[in-house]
Amino acid sequence: MRVALYARVSTKDKGQDTENQLRQLRAFADTQCWSIVGEYVDRTTGKRSDREQFQKMFVAASRREFDVLLFWSLDRLSREGVVETLNHLQRLTGYGVNYRSFTEQYLDSTGIFKEAVIGILAAVAKQERIRLSERTIAGLERARATGRVGGRPRATDDLKLMRRYQKLKDAGKSVRAIAGELGISATTVQKLSTAA
């Protein structure tokens, strides 16, 4: 089987080196009689997916240049959160590429429990989405209870802006001139004129 290795350390991880991960991944691939066809190494945070080598790895996966992606642990692959990480694993699966975590033996789509692993991860991701929604709703309810109105502040509620608008209007300035002086859009000036 053809395997690609993915290793990552954060720039914040002082003294860490991807070579420690790669050494163990290479040795493990050797015990499985897997042929290493690529190594992808990032030295940046795992909280974003726009990592250069991470993206190159997915391009190679989409071309089926390897059969299995081997990474040291799930947090080395991604720290973007449960849903996003699951999406990355499902993307690999969609390309027909299996994955395996070296340190987390249950994260292995090459074995007989492949469907169970995906099902469990999907259930965890669903719960994460539900919790996120519940937290958002709770935050909005708390804000409403304290009298906060959601959305951007309305220009018509800004008394200082209204007074400046009124002075410029009384001076005979055009809508565009008022917008330019106040640093707001002409549409907002129109709203101010209807509120005045």
C-alpha positions, 0 to 999 in steps of 0.5 A: 500500500502507498502511504503519505505521512503528515507531520506538523508542529506549531511555531509556538511549540518551542523545541519541537521538531517534526522529525520526531513524528516522522521517525515514528511514522516511517518506522510504523509504515515499515512494520506495515510494509507500506511504501512511503510515497510522500511526506507533508510537513507544516510548521504552523498552527493547526487551527487553519486549513490553509497550511501549504503542505496540508493543501498539497496533501489534499491535492495529492489525495484527490489524485489518488497518489497514495492509499493511506494518510498516516499522521502522528495524532489527530491534533497534528492533522487539525485543531480546527474543531470537531466538525472541521476535522471530521470534514477533512477525514470525510474528504479523504474518504471521499477521495478513496484514501484511508487514514490512520493515526499513529497514537490513536489506534481507534482512528484507523479507517484501514481496518474492519471498524472503518464504518464504526469510526466514521459513525462515531466521529459523525455523532460527535460532530453532530453533538458539537454543532448542537452545542454550538447552536445552544450556546449561540441561542443562550448568548442571544437570550442573555443579551436580550434579557439585559436589554441589548439589541443585536446587530450593528448599532443604528446610525439613527441612535447616535445623537452626536452623529444626528447633530452633525448631520443636522448642522451639515443639512442646515448648511445646505450640503448635499447628501454626498457631501454630508456622507463624505464629511461624516464618513458614512454612506449616502444610504445612511445619510438618507436614513438619517434624513428620514429619522430627523 
